[in-house]
Amino acid sequence: MFSKEIFGQRLKEVRKKNRETQDDLALVLDVGKSHVSEMERGNRTTTAEKIALICAHYRVSADYLLGLSDDPRPR
């Protein structure tokens, strides 16, 4: 089941693992830094298109980011 909190935690985890700032990710997604911050805190989600961008950028699966799988590797 989808959880905004898990999504936020995993987003922050993969962003930091890739040594990027919230500003870096905001540029990739064409959103403000506050939007990234709100997502990482579990207060906000984003569009399917932006989730796809995140997955491609960090090479992780959407299922992992959304908390539907514990395997971060994309298929």
RATA-V283002 format. One record per pair of residues at least 6 apart in sequence whose C-alpha atoms are under 7 Angstrom apart, sorted by the first residue. I is the first residue (numbers start at 0). J is the second residue. Records with the same first field share a line. If there is no record, write none. Layout:
BEGIN
I=J + J
END
This chain:
BEGIN
0=67
1=65 + 66 + 67
2=65 + 66
3=41 + 42 + 44
4=40 + 41
5=65 + 66
6=41 + 64 + 65 + 66
7=38 + 39 + 40 + 41
8=39
9=64
10=39 + 64
11=39
13=57
21=32 + 35 + 36
22=32
25=31 + 32 + 35
28=49
37=43
38=44
50=61
54=60 + 61
58=73
59=71 + 72 + 73
60=71 + 72 + 73
62=68
63=69 + 70 + 71
END
